[in-house]
Every structure is written in structure tokens, then in C-alpha cells.
Amino acid sequence: MTPENEFYWTAGADGALRITACEKCNALIHPPAPVCRYCRERKMGVRTVSGLATLIGFTLNQRFSIPGLPAPYVVAQVALVEDPRVRLTTNIIDCDPEQLALGQQVEVVFEQHEDVWLPLFRPVAAQPAPAPLPTDEIEPQDFAKHVRPMTTTEKFEDKAAITGIGASQMGRRLMLDPLALTIEACENAIADAGLTMADIDGLSTWPGAGLPGPFGEGGVTALETALGLKPTWYNGGPETFGPGGSVIAAMLAVAGGLARHVLCFRTLWQATYDELMKQGKAAPMGGTRTTSWQLPFGATSAAHTLAQNAQRHMRRYGTTRETLGWIALNQRANAALNPTAIYRNPMTMDDYLNARPITTPFGLYDCDVPCDASIAVIVSAVDVARDLAKPPIRVEAVGTQILEPIEWDQSTLTHEPQVLGQAAHLWTRTNLRPKDVDVAELYDGFTFNCLSWIEALGFCGIGEAKDFLASGTNIARDGVLPLNTHGGQLSHGRTHGMGLVYEAISQLRGEAGERQVADARVAVVSSGGLTPSGVLLLRTDS
């Protein structure tokens, strides 16, 4: 609780729900901000609202628990009747979860915890007819209309190439120092490119030292200290173009002449970290600004947000759990051909549907696999790239534009937040089109991430994934869109997008072994979502 949001968390003392309001256009603003996002007025106040809202999303959490809130419990999003653009993450109480339905009217009920009153909601006793769900600021099919045109005819992408890739050993609970994994991956990437440590004059990573716990090794500082490198340029931080944003940032540095060879890296050690927590040797991570409006209600995972987006996609477009299942089955079939994959055993649709529930509609196999691993990628200036050990892989275009609110629960309703704008932006920077793509390596922290990218990138129309994914034939290695050919994060392991880059490069080089897609010349790679994301269109040099 801060002085800026204290009014919200203490409003329940007198039983009133209060929201920040613009004094000029009367819009309600949440989370609180010192400026109105609609008219940019800076005269902001606080308004008491009725406490009535429409239930616009919910998920029955059955996997995660926090102190004082044991599973199962319902995480929900509600839209205020006064201004449906305002959505609150909350819990639905005093009801049978099986009786909940989108469009129900709910009312606020405050629950006191020391000096904080949590605004929870329950269904009203006399239910009116279900209300329609609010619409997004931009309809999903209209995102391309809002992309800014290129500012120059010259593209920075043309000045950079990917020249080296490397990976560390990968596994569950390796119990190794994460920095050691990073060094192993970086040494392998440098050797792959035919370079030496002395050639590296740039370092780039995500999230750097910005996130604690299992999501890195300490960033650029840790690696530079360990190896004694002296970069002329470096980059690290979570607010970039998704986990693979380090590669896009490196391209900009190379194009601007700040470096010749930038070493990009991404390390995770969540499997080991979880084991250390069980042993009492590591502490749980704290919250962040983005999630601080969600954590008090037990929304501790991205799954709680994406599950509600998936639920709304199902309601609007007829998507089913089986639709998501075809993605999980495809990734598992590909992983069977990848010796480094965590999960390689065959999986059936029955296995998928009957797996342990996590948070509805997601089950175990909708979720990626925590692991320990590091991936490194080298971005080089194109004029020196052709002299290196491996044929360079060119970046045809990137997509980065943000067209929706970044706050997780205020963003796109029916798709993963932060994919539609970035995908639309990509196609404005190239003459290639979705039909030209030979391999798609699309972010799959959850099955629904992958579905969102498929529709956003135009491999099928918005709302058409149910038909496109049916039977899995379209996304198989010999289908029209070979998808996540190494097994993806769902079966290969969670490498936060950099593993997808690694696989795309392997495919375009023809180095993917049994899982190689014939004549792969163009690949699309997406990175992230929920956080700002990025997407790259890669091609061979000839």
C-alpha cells in the first residue's frame, strides 16, 4: 500500500468502493494514475462507485495457494457498471463455482486484513439478465489499422545478422550455479560463430538484474564480472520486447555502430530454485508493480490471467479444450525427436484432457515445463557476418508496437495480451506474408499463448483457431505451418523465448536433425506476451 493507492485499499472501512476519476472527462481510471489515459487531464480525483460489476472472467484455481488463501478459490475479473473499461482482479465468494457464468452481476464485499480491506465480490441475489461482456479499445481484427507506418525506407534489420547460437546443459533440478549455465551457453555460442571472447564488444540480456529468484543469474553485471569482458555497449532489463527482446536491442546497437558482435543470453533455473525453496535455502520472490493489484487475490501466476482470456475466447469463438490440446500434442510429438527435451513420452488427447487441473480451463499439459537452462545468441554486423563460421541468418523484420494497455488485467480480453499489436506491426516491415513462413516457433508458456500468436500473425483468421488446429495436421512438421519443432516450452522446457530463437536458427541452417523441416528458408519467432513482447521474421541469407 502506498500513499497513491491507500484510498483504494482502505475504502472498505466504511463499505464504499472508490476508484480514481478524471475531473475533466469523468472517466474512471484503474490502476490509479496521475493522468487520464483518455484525455490526458492531470486533475484527478477519487469517486465512490456503486460496488456493482459484471463478471467478465473467472478461473477456478486448484494448484496454487498463498498464506490465508488455500486452493481451491476463484480468481476473477469484474467490470464496473459505471465504466466497464475499468476491470478489477478479485475473488468471487459465497457461491458454488459451478454456478458462475460470464455476464452475471456481482456486488462488492470487503474483507479486512489488518489495515487493508480487500474488495471481494459475490453474485447478487436477484440476477438480472446476463450483461454483454465489454469490448476492447480495439477489436482484435482491427489491430493492423492502428499500426504506425515505417518512419524510413531504410530498415535497421538489414544491418544485422544472427551468427552464433549456444545452449547449456538442460534439465530438471540440475542444482548448478545459474551463472555457470550462462557461461556454458555463451562459450558454445561464441565457438559456434567462430569468434573469441575478445571479439565480443556487446552484451544483452533479459531481464538482467531486474527480476529476483529463478529468472536469471544476475544479468550483464554478473557475466562481465565473471568473464572480464569490456563491452562498448550493454543492455539488460525486463521492460523490453519480451524475453527475446535482448536480440532486438542488440540489432539496434549493431545497426547504430555501437558494437560488432553482441552476445545475448537468457538463463533460467526455476527447477533448482523450487527445490532450494523446499529445503529452506531460498526465499519466495516478491511482487511487482504489474501484479500488485492481483497478488492479494491469489493471482500468483500468469496462468490466472491467461485462463480468463482463454475462457472468453471459448465463449466468443467456440474454442474448446481440445483446440488447446492439439497444440500440446503437437509439441510433445516434436519433443520425442529432440534428445534435450524434458518430456519425450507419447501423449494422447485423453492424457491431455484427464491431466491434473491447474486453473480452469488449464490442466497440467497446458503449462510449460520449469527447467534449468541457458541459451545464448550472437548478433553481428552484417558486413562481417559472412566471414564467420556459419552462414548468417538474416532478420527480415521485427514487430514491437504496443497497441493496448500493458497492465495484465486491463488488456486484450480474448487473446493473450501484447501479441496483436506486435504481430500486426511485423507485417508492415516486410513484403513477405504468412504464407511464406516455413517454420513457426511461437511462444508457448501456455497452450493459449500459442493459439493467440497463430491468430495474431494471420496464419488463420481471428477466432478461427478451432478449425485451423483441428486434428493437429496443419501444425505438424509436414503441415502447412510446422509449429514449435523442438517441442516448445510445453515439452522441451521453459527457456522464455530464447529457446525458440535457437530452434529457428537450427531449422534455417538445416541443423535440426530428425525434426528438420525440409527446405526451411523463412521462420517466425515470437517472444513473450503479457509483458511487452516482440516477434522476429528470420530468413536464410540467400
N, C-alpha and C positions, 0 to 999 in steps of 0.2 A: 504494500500500500504506500502510495506517495501523496504529497500534497495535491497533485493534479487529479488524482482519481479517488481521493478519500471520500468525496461526496457519494460516489457510486457504492463503495463497499460498506459504508455506514448508513446508507439510506434506510435500511430495514429497521433501524431503531424506532422509527415512527411509522413503519409499514408502508412506505412510499417508494416506488421505483423512480429513480432520477437519471436523466440522460443529458449529455452535453447538447446544447442547441445553438444554432446560429441566430443572432438577433436581427439579421437583415432578411434572409430568405426563409427563416423558420425551420430549416432542415434540422433533423436530429443527426448527431454525429457520434458514432461509436466505432472503435475505442475513442476516448476523449482526445481532442486535438486543439491547439490554439488557433486554428484557422478552419474555415468551412471548405470542404473539398469541392463543393458545388459552385459557390460564388466567390470564394477566396476572401470573404469578410473575416476580419480579425476580432470583431466584437462577439465574443462567445459567452453564453450563459449556461444555466442549468435549468431544465424543465422537469416538472413532475408529470409522469405519464400514468395511464390507467392501470398498467400492470397486466393488460390483456395482450395476447400474442397468438400467432398461428404457428402450429408445429410444422416446420418445413424440412426437418431431417432428424433421424434418430438412429442409434445403433445400440444394441444390447451387448455391452462389454462383458465377456466371460473369461478373459485371460489376465487382464492387468488389475492390480489393486494398489491403493495408496493408503497410508495410515488414516484410519477413521472411515474409509470407504472401501470395504471389501467387495470384490466381484461376487455376483453379477450386479450391474447397475446400468441405467440408461443414460448415455451421453446424447444430448440433443442440441439442435439449433432451432431457435424460435425467432419469428419476425414480428416486430411490434405492430399493433394495429394502427397506431398513429402514423407510422412511416415504415413500411415493410422493407425499405432499404437497410434498416437497422436490424442486425441479427445478433443474438446473444447466444453464446455457448452456455449450456446449463445442464442440469439433471431433471428428468421427469420423475416425479414421485407420486405416491398414493394411487397407484394404478397397476393393473396387470399389463406387463409389456406386450403381451399377445393381443391386447385390445387397442393398442396405439395405431393410428393411421395418419398419414400425411394430410394436412389441411384441418386437423382438429384445432379447436380453440382451447388455449391453456391460460392459466392465471398464475401470477407470481405468489410464491410463498417463501418467506425469509427464514433462514436457519442461521442462528448465531453461533459463531466460533470465536470466543474471546471478544476482541473488539471489531470483528468483521461479521457482517450479515450477508450470507450467500443468497443471491436471488435464484431460488429454485422454482420450478413450475409444475402444475398439476392440471389435468383436464378439468374444464368447468363442468358443473353438474348437469346443466341443461345445454346440450350440444346443439348449436345451430348447424345449418348445412355446411359441409366441408368447404373451406375457403380455397381459392386457387393459390398455387404457390407463386411467390413473387418472381418476377423476371429479372434477368441480369441486366446490367447497364448496357451491355452489348450482347445481342443474341449470338450464340456460338457460330452460326453460319455466316455472320456478318463481320467477323473479325478482320478479314482481308481488306474491307472497305476503310478501315481506320489505320492501316499501316502507313507510316510516313515514307515518301519516295526516297530513293538514294540521293544523297546530297552532292555526290560527284560521280562522274562516269568511271573514275579510277577506283578499283577495289583494293583494299589493303590485303584481302585474302590472296591476291595474285603474287604477293611479295614473300609469302611464307610457304613452307612445306614441312611435313612430318617425316623425320629421317631416322628415328630410332624408337623402339619400344622395349620395355623390360618388365619382368614381373619377379616378385619374390616367391619363395615357397608359400603355399596357401593351405589352410586347414582350420580345423576346429580346435580351440584351446591349445595352440602351439606353445603357450607360456614363454614367449620370446619377447625381448625388448622391441617395441614397435619401431624405434629408430634403427635397429639392426635390419628389420624388414625393409625399411625405406632405403637404406644404403645398398642392400642386395638388389632391389629393383633398379635403382639408379645406376649402379655399376653395370648391370645387364643391358640397360638401355644405351648407355654410352658405348659399350662394346658393340652392340648391335649396329650402331651408326658408324662404327669405325673411328670414333673420336677418343680423346683422352680427357681426363679431368681438367687439364689445363685449357682445353678448348671451350669449356662451359663458362659463359660470361653472363648467364641469366638464370634465375631460379623462380619458379612459380608454383603455387600450391593452393589448395582449398581444403579446409577452412583456415589454414595457418594456425596460429596460437589462439584463434578466436573462440573455439569451442573446446571445452574440457573433456576429460574422460577418454572414451574409446575411439574418438573420431579423428585422431591424428597423433603425431609423435612430437609435436612442439613446433611444427612449421619450418619456415625458412631459417629461422634463428638456430634451431636445433641442428639442422643439416649442415649449415655453413660452419657452425662451431665444430661439428664432428669431423668434417672433411677439410676444413681450412680453405674453402673456396673464397674467391674475391669477386663476386658478381658486380657488374656495372649496372645491373637492373634486377629488381626482385619484386615479387608480388605475393600477397597472402591475405586471405580474409573471406568470411562467409558470405558477404553481400556482393556476389558476382554472378556470372551466368550459370548457376548451378554448380555441382561438384566438379564438372569438367570445364568450368569457366577459366581455370588456370591456363588451359590450352588457348582459348580465345585471347586472353590477356597477353600471353606470350607471343601470339601472332601480331598483335598490335605493337608490341615492343620491337619485334624484329622488323616489321614494316616501317617503323619510325626510326630505325637505325640505332636503337639503344643497345642492341645485343645481336650476336650472330647465331648463337646456339643456346636456347633456353631449355633447361631441364625442368619438366613439370612432373609433379608427383602427388600421389594420393595414398594414404595409409589408413587402414582400419584394424583394430584389434579387439573388437567387441566380444568375441567368444572368450578370449583370455580375460578381459575386463570383467565379464559376468562371473567367471569362475573366481576371480580375486574378490569380488564383492561377496560371494557366498562364503569365502574364507575369512571375511572381515578385514581384508587387506586393501580395499579400495572403497571410496565413498560414492554414493549416488550423485549424479550430476544435478545441478540446479536448473531453474527455469530460465527462459529468455524473454525478451520483450514481446515477441510474437506470440508465445504460448502462455504468457502470464494470465491472459484472460480465459484460458482453457484449463490450465493445470488444477485450479481449485475444484473443478468438477470432475476430476479423474480422467480428463482427456490428455493422457500422457504420451500418446503415440500418434504419429501421422495417420495410423490406421483409423483412428476415431473420426478424423476429418474426411478421409477418402471413402470410408464406408458409407457416409451420408451422401457424398457425391454420387457414389455408385448406386445407392438406393434411389436417388432422384433420376438418374439415367435410366434405371429399370422402369420406373413409373412412366417417364415421358416417352421412351423409345421402345419399350418391350424387351430390353436386355434381360437375360436370365443368368443364374449362377452357372449354368452350362456354358454360356458365352464366355465367361471368365475362365471356366475350366479348360477350354480349348487352348488358351494361352499357356496355362500351367502344364498341360500335357505336351505341348509343343516344346517348351523349354526343357522338360525332362527328357524327351526323346533326343534332343540335340546334346544334352549333357552326357548321355550314355556313350557318346563318341568322343568325349573330352576327358582325358585322364586326370586333369587337375580339378574337375568338378567335385563339389561336396556331395551332392545327391546324384547318383547314377542309376539307381534301381528303376525298373519299369514302373509306370503308374497308369492306372485306368481311370475312367471318369467316375466309377464307383469309389475308387480310392479317394479321389479329389472331393466328391460330394459328402463322403462319410468321415472325412478327417475332423480332428478336434476343432470345435468352433473357437474363433478368436474374438471377433466383434462383428456382429451380423452386418452385411451378408458374407463376411470374410471368414474362411477357415484356414487351417494351418498352411495349406499349399497355395493360398493367395498371397502369402508373405515371403519376402526374401530371406536368405539364409545368413545369419550373422557368422562372420568368419574372421580370421586373421590373414591379412594380405597387404601387399603394396604393389602399385602399378606406376610405372614411370614412362613418360613420353617426351621425346625431344623435338622441339620446333626450331627449324633453322631458316636462315635467309635463303630464298630460292636460288640466288646466284651461286651459292656454294653447295647447295643440296645435291646436285647431280654428280658431284665429285666424291660423294661418300660411299659407304659400303653397300647400301641397299638402294634400290630405286625409290626416289622420293614419292610420297603420297601428297597430292595437292588438295588444298581446301577450296572447293568451288564457291561456297557461300556459307554464311553463318546467319542464324536467326536469334535475335536478342530482345526485341522490343516488348516492353511491358504495356499491356492494354487493360489491365484490371487491377483492383486493389490487391495489395500483397498480403494483407492480413488473412490468415488461412480461412477463417470462418466468415469473411466478408467478400470472398472472391467468387469465382465462377461456380454456379450451382450444380451443373450436370456433368462437368468434366473435371479432371484434375486441375487445380489452379495453376496458372503460369505455364500453360502449354499452347493455348490457342493463339495468343498474340505472337509468341516466338516462332511458332510454326508458320503462320501467315507471313511473317517478316522474311523468313528464309527464302521463300519462292519469289520475292521481289528482287533478290540479288543474283539471280541466275536465269538463264534461258532453259535449263533443264526442268523437267516436270516429274511428278510422282511415278509416271510410267517408265521413266529412265532409270529408276533405282533398282539395283540388282540385289542388294542386301540391306536390311534394316536392323540396326542394333538400337532398340528403343528402351528407355529407362523403365525398369520393372521392379521397383521396390515393392510394389503390389501389382497383382494382375490388372487392376483398374488403371494404374498409371499407363501401362502398355496400351490398353484399349483407347485411352484418351489421346495418346500420341498418334495412333493409327488413324483416328478420325481427324485430328487436328491437321495432320500432314497431308490429308487428302487421298489416302490410299483407299478410302471409301468415304461416302458422304457422312455428314453429321447425323448421328442416330442410326447408321446402317451397319454398325459393327456386328450386330446379331447375325445378319445374313453373311457378312464377309468372313466371319470367324467360324461359321457352322462347319463342323466336321474337321476343322483344322487343316484342310487341304491347301487353302490359299497361303498359309503362313509356314508351311513345311519347307524343308530345304530345297525341294523340287517344285515348290509352288510359285505363285505369281509374286509373292513378297516373302522370301526367306527371312525369318524373324529370329533374332537373338540366337544365332547359330552356335554359340558356345555353351548354351544352357541358361543364359541370362542370370540375373541376380536371384531368380527364384530357385534355380538348381545349381548353377555354378558357384554362386556366393556373392554376398553384398560387397561390391567394390565401388559403389557410389558413382557409377557412370564411367569411370576411367577404364574399367574392365571392358566396357562396351567399345571404347575407342581402340583399345588393344586388339579386340576381336575384329573390328572393321579393318584395321590396318593389315592384320593377318590375312583376312579374306582378299583384300585388294592386291596383296603381294602374292597370293596363291600359296600361302604357307599354313593353311588351316587343316591339313591332313585329311582324315576321314570325313570331316564335316565340311570340306571345301565346297563352295558353290561354284559351279562351272562358269568361267568367263566373267567373273565379278569385276566390274570396272567402276561402278558408282555405288557408294554406300551412304546411308544417312545414319547419324548417331545423335541421340538426344540425351540430355543430361539434366536430371533433376525434375523439378516441378514442386509445387507448394512453395518452396523458396524460389526466388527468381531463377529461371532456367536458361539453358542455351541449347541450340541444335546446330549441328555441322553437316554439310554435304561434302563428302570426300570423293575423290576420283583418282584414277591412275594418271601418271604423268604423260602418257601417250594417247 
